[in-house]
């Protein structure tokens, strides 16, 4: 009986050790982000607006150049809003912002077939304080590699 108990403890301990070891080895492996994500930049909008601000045209030119250099990559443009306004209104505004970014990239020569748009409205804030110093960070288009 004593020997069986040691075997059970031994097997249980071994199983626990394997779970810990597997968990640690999985945590030790950093997830590799696609290179495209780090090279595509976000743009920002004024309150309740979806027009491209002049200071972000150069950012979109860089994003278009990246697309030309990475001819097989698709890009998702995610429109975002700050916390003010209804969910429905911000979803619509997020779509307008994403389409505005897409249209500008297409005007620079980007292939429209490689671009898609999404709206998150106010659902993906990067800052949650109730202040303009935070709101502007949420009024943005994010550009993500679709591959």
Backbone as numpy.savetxt, mean C-alpha at the origin, in Angstrom:
# Nx Ny Nz CAx CAy CAz Cx Cy Cz
5.06 -47.50 33.89 4.24 -46.32 33.89 5.11 -45.06 33.89
6.16 -45.06 34.72 7.03 -43.92 34.82 7.73 -43.67 33.47
8.11 -44.72 32.80 8.78 -44.62 31.51 7.83 -44.04 30.45
6.57 -44.49 30.44 5.58 -43.97 29.49 5.38 -42.47 29.70
5.33 -42.05 30.95 5.14 -40.64 31.27 6.30 -39.81 30.72
7.51 -40.30 30.84 8.68 -39.61 30.30 8.59 -39.51 28.78
8.11 -40.57 28.15 7.97 -40.55 26.70 6.94 -39.51 26.26
5.82 -39.43 27.01 4.79 -38.43 26.69 5.35 -37.03 26.86
6.02 -36.80 27.99 6.63 -35.49 28.23 7.67 -35.22 27.16
8.45 -36.21 26.83 9.48 -36.04 25.81 8.88 -35.69 24.46
7.83 -36.39 24.06 7.18 -36.09 22.78 6.51 -34.72 22.80
5.85 -34.40 23.91 5.19 -33.11 24.03 6.22 -31.99 23.99
7.30 -32.17 24.75 8.38 -31.17 24.76 9.01 -31.03 23.39
9.19 -32.15 22.70 9.77 -32.12 21.36 8.84 -31.38 20.40
7.55 -31.67 20.51 6.58 -30.99 19.65 6.57 -29.49 19.93
6.60 -29.13 21.21 6.62 -27.71 21.57 7.89 -27.05 21.05
9.01 -27.73 21.18 10.27 -27.20 20.70 10.24 -26.99 19.18
9.63 -27.93 18.47 9.53 -27.81 17.02 8.65 -26.62 16.63
7.54 -26.43 17.34 6.65 -25.30 17.06 7.40 -23.98 17.29
8.11 -23.89 18.40 8.87 -22.68 18.70 9.94 -22.47 17.64
10.66 -23.52 17.30 11.73 -23.41 16.32 11.19 -22.99 14.96
10.08 -23.58 14.55 9.49 -23.22 13.27 9.00 -21.78 13.30
8.37 -21.39 14.38 7.89 -20.02 14.52 9.04 -19.04 14.47
10.13 -19.36 15.16 11.28 -18.46 15.17 11.93 -18.39 13.80
12.02 -19.53 13.13 12.66 -19.51 11.82 11.81 -18.75 10.83
10.48 -18.81 10.98 9.63 -18.05 10.08 9.73 -16.57 10.37
9.86 -16.20 11.63 9.98 -14.80 11.97 11.33 -14.24 11.56
12.35 -15.08 11.54 13.68 -14.61 11.22 13.82 -14.27 9.74
12.95 -14.84 8.89 13.03 -14.57 7.47 12.25 -13.30 7.16
12.93 -12.23 6.79 12.20 -11.01 6.44 11.46 -11.20 5.13
10.28 -10.64 5.06 9.53 -10.71 3.82 10.14 -9.72 2.85
10.39 -10.18 1.66 11.00 -9.33 0.65 9.90 -8.56 -0.06
9.96 -7.25 0.05 8.99 -6.40 -0.63 9.40 -6.29 -2.10
8.42 -6.23 -2.99 8.76 -6.04 -4.39 9.56 -4.74 -4.56
10.54 -4.78 -5.42 11.38 -3.60 -5.63 10.55 -2.41 -6.10
9.49 -2.68 -6.84 8.68 -1.61 -7.40 8.04 -0.74 -6.33
7.64 -1.34 -5.24 6.94 -0.60 -4.20 7.82 0.52 -3.65
9.09 0.24 -3.44 9.99 1.23 -2.88 10.28 2.36 -3.87
10.12 2.11 -5.16 10.49 3.10 -6.16 9.31 3.98 -6.59
8.10 3.54 -6.37 6.93 4.34 -6.72 6.58 5.24 -5.55
6.27 6.48 -5.84 6.04 7.46 -4.78 4.58 7.89 -4.73
4.14 8.30 -3.57 2.78 8.80 -3.37 2.70 10.28 -3.73
1.48 10.72 -4.02 1.22 12.15 -4.21 0.10 12.56 -3.25
0.00 13.84 -2.98 -0.94 14.35 -1.97 -1.85 15.42 -2.57
-3.03 15.57 -1.97 -4.06 16.45 -2.48 -4.49 17.48 -1.44
-5.05 18.57 -1.94 -5.68 19.55 -1.06 -7.01 19.01 -0.57
-7.53 19.61 0.49 -8.81 19.21 1.06 -9.91 19.27 0.00
-10.66 18.17 -0.12 -11.83 18.07 -1.00 -11.48 18.28 -2.47
-10.25 18.01 -2.86 -9.81 18.19 -4.25 -9.25 16.89 -4.80
-9.29 16.80 -6.14 -8.71 15.64 -6.79 -7.79 16.04 -7.94
-7.52 17.33 -8.08 -6.62 17.78 -9.14 -5.17 17.62 -8.69
-4.31 17.34 -9.66 -2.89 17.12 -9.37 -2.23 18.47 -9.07
-1.62 18.55 -7.91 -0.91 19.76 -7.51 0.41 19.85 -8.29
0.81 21.06 -8.62 2.01 21.25 -9.45 3.25 20.62 -8.82
3.34 20.65 -7.50 4.55 20.10 -6.86 4.64 18.57 -6.96
3.55 17.91 -7.36 3.57 16.45 -7.48 3.66 15.96 -8.92
3.71 16.88 -9.86 3.85 16.48 -11.26 5.20 15.80 -11.50
6.24 16.26 -10.84 7.57 15.64 -10.98 7.55 14.22 -10.40
6.80 14.02 -9.32 6.68 12.68 -8.73 6.01 11.75 -9.74
4.96 12.23 -10.38 4.27 11.41 -11.37 5.15 11.16 -12.59
5.98 12.12 -12.95 6.93 11.90 -14.04 7.91 10.79 -13.67
8.38 10.78 -12.42 9.27 9.71 -11.96 8.54 8.36 -11.98
7.27 8.34 -11.55 6.51 7.10 -11.57 6.31 6.60 -13.00
6.06 7.53 -13.93 5.89 7.15 -15.35 7.21 6.61 -15.90
8.33 7.23 -15.53 9.64 6.75 -15.98 9.91 5.36 -15.43
9.52 5.12 -14.16 9.68 3.80 -13.59 8.88 2.77 -14.39
7.66 3.13 -14.78 6.84 2.21 -15.56 7.47 1.90 -16.91
8.10 2.90 -17.53 8.77 2.67 -18.81 9.95 1.72 -18.62
10.67 1.86 -17.51 11.81 1.00 -17.22 11.39 -0.41 -16.83
10.18 -0.57 -16.32 9.65 -1.86 -15.88 8.41 -2.18 -16.71
8.65 -2.49 -17.97 7.57 -2.57 -18.96 6.56 -3.69 -18.73
6.86 -4.63 -17.88 5.91 -5.72 -17.62 5.11 -5.51 -16.33
5.47 -4.52 -15.56 4.83 -4.32 -14.26 3.53 -3.55 -14.39
2.52 -4.00 -13.67 1.28 -3.26 -13.54 1.34 -2.41 -12.28
0.53 -1.37 -12.24 0.51 -0.48 -11.09 -0.93 -0.25 -10.67
-1.17 -0.36 -9.36 -2.47 -0.04 -8.78 -2.35 1.33 -8.12
-3.27 2.20 -8.46 -3.31 3.53 -7.86 -4.44 3.52 -6.84
-4.08 3.77 -5.58 -5.04 3.72 -4.47 -5.35 5.13 -4.00
-6.60 5.55 -4.19 -7.03 6.86 -3.74 -7.45 6.83 -2.28
-6.98 7.79 -1.50 -7.26 7.86 -0.07 -7.70 9.26 0.34
-8.40 9.34 1.46 -8.94 10.61 1.96 -8.64 10.73 3.45
-8.84 11.95 3.96 -8.70 12.11 5.40 -9.98 11.66 6.10
-10.02 11.81 7.41 -11.09 11.24 8.22 -12.40 12.02 8.15
-12.38 13.21 7.61 -13.58 14.04 7.59 -14.50 13.62 6.44
-15.79 13.77 6.61 -16.76 13.44 5.57 -17.31 12.04 5.75
-18.38 11.76 5.05 -19.02 10.44 5.16 -18.20 9.38 4.42
-18.47 8.15 4.75 -17.79 7.03 4.08 -18.06 7.09 2.58
-19.32 7.28 2.20 -19.71 7.30 0.79 -19.02 8.44 0.04
-19.01 9.62 0.64 -18.38 10.76 -0.02 -16.89 10.51 -0.22
-16.23 9.98 0.79 -14.79 9.75 0.69 -14.44 8.63 -0.28
-15.28 7.64 -0.40 -15.04 6.59 -1.41 -15.07 7.22 -2.80
-16.08 8.07 -3.06 -16.19 8.73 -4.35 -14.99 9.65 -4.60
-14.59 10.41 -3.58 -13.43 11.30 -3.71 -12.15 10.49 -3.94
-12.00 9.37 -3.25 -10.84 8.51 -3.47 -10.77 8.00 -4.90
-11.93 7.65 -5.48 -11.96 7.22 -6.89 -11.52 8.37 -7.80
-12.02 9.58 -7.55 -11.62 10.72 -8.38 -10.12 10.96 -8.29
-9.58 10.84 -7.09 -8.14 11.04 -6.93 -7.34 9.97 -7.65
-7.75 8.72 -7.54 -7.04 7.63 -8.21 -7.12 7.80 -9.74
-8.29 8.17 -10.25 -8.43 8.39 -11.70 -7.61 9.59 -12.16
-7.52 10.60 -11.34 -6.71 11.77 -11.67 -5.24 11.37 -11.81
-4.75 10.57 -10.86 -3.37 10.07 -10.95 -3.16 9.21 -12.19
-4.12 8.35 -12.47 -4.03 7.48 -13.65 -4.02 8.31 -14.93
-4.94 9.25 -15.04 -5.02 10.07 -16.24 -3.73 10.86 -16.47
-3.13 11.35 -15.41 -1.89 12.10 -15.56 -0.77 11.18 -16.04
-0.69 9.98 -15.48 0.34 9.03 -15.93 0.14 8.68 -17.41
-1.10 8.48 -17.81 -1.39 8.16 -19.21 -0.98 9.34 -20.10
-1.23 10.56 -19.65 -0.83 11.74 -20.44 0.70 11.82 -20.60
1.42 11.17 -19.69 2.88 11.14 -19.78 3.39 9.96 -20.59
2.47 9.15 -21.11 2.86 8.03 -21.95 2.77 6.66 -21.31
2.30 6.58 -20.07 2.14 5.27 -19.42 1.00 4.51 -20.09
1.14 3.21 -20.19 0.12 2.34 -20.80 -1.07 2.20 -19.85
-2.23 2.70 -20.25 -3.44 2.65 -19.41 -3.81 1.22 -19.05
-3.49 0.27 -19.90 -3.81 -1.14 -19.64 -3.02 -1.72 -18.47
-1.95 -1.08 -18.09 -1.14 -1.56 -16.97 -1.50 -0.86 -15.67
-2.47 0.05 -15.72 -2.86 0.83 -14.55 -4.27 0.43 -14.11
-4.44 0.27 -12.82 -5.78 0.05 -12.27 -5.94 0.98 -11.07
-7.20 1.23 -10.72 -7.47 2.16 -9.63 -8.33 1.50 -8.57
-8.15 1.98 -7.33 -8.95 1.55 -6.18 -9.22 2.79 -5.34
-10.29 2.73 -4.57 -10.53 3.80 -3.60 -10.69 3.16 -2.23
-9.95 3.69 -1.28 -10.10 3.25 0.10 -10.82 4.31 0.94
-11.16 5.45 0.32 -11.82 6.50 1.08 -10.99 6.85 2.29
-11.62 6.78 3.46 -10.89 7.12 4.70 -10.51 5.87 5.49
-10.52 4.71 4.85 -10.29 3.44 5.55 -8.83 3.08 5.79
-7.88 3.75 5.16 -6.46 3.43 5.33 -5.65 4.67 5.73
-5.97 5.27 6.85 -5.20 6.45 7.24 -3.77 6.08 7.65
-2.84 6.96 7.35 -1.47 6.77 7.83 -1.25 7.57 9.11
-2.19 8.45 9.41 -2.12 9.27 10.62 -3.55 9.43 11.13
-3.74 9.32 12.45 -5.10 9.35 12.99 -5.39 10.51 13.93
-4.46 11.42 14.09 -4.72 12.59 14.94 -5.74 13.50 14.25
-6.50 14.23 15.04 -7.51 15.12 14.49 -6.91 16.52 14.34
-6.05 16.69 13.31 -5.38 17.97 13.06 -4.95 18.01 11.60
-4.88 19.21 11.05 -4.47 19.36 9.65 -3.08 18.80 9.42
-2.22 18.88 10.42 -0.87 18.33 10.29 -0.91 16.83 10.04
-2.01 16.21 10.36 -2.21 14.78 10.12 -3.08 14.55 8.88
-4.13 15.33 8.73 -5.08 15.12 7.63 -4.41 15.07 6.27
-3.46 15.98 6.01 -2.86 16.05 4.68 -2.16 14.75 4.30
-1.64 14.02 5.28 -0.95 12.76 5.01 -1.90 11.68 4.50
-3.17 11.83 4.81 -4.16 10.83 4.40 -4.80 11.16 3.05
-4.67 12.39 2.59 -5.24 12.80 1.30 -4.20 12.50 0.22
-4.22 11.27 -0.28 -3.11 10.85 -1.13 -3.53 9.79 -2.14
-2.67 9.62 -3.14 -2.68 8.46 -4.02 -1.43 7.67 -3.70
-1.60 6.38 -3.44 -0.47 5.48 -3.29 -0.35 4.67 -4.57
0.86 4.43 -5.00 1.13 3.68 -6.22 1.82 2.39 -5.82
1.20 1.25 -6.15 1.71 -0.05 -5.73 1.92 -0.95 -6.93
2.97 -1.71 -6.88 3.21 -2.68 -7.93 2.14 -3.76 -7.88
1.57 -4.09 -9.02 0.52 -5.11 -9.08 1.12 -6.48 -9.37
2.42 -6.56 -9.52 3.06 -7.85 -9.84 3.84 -8.37 -8.67
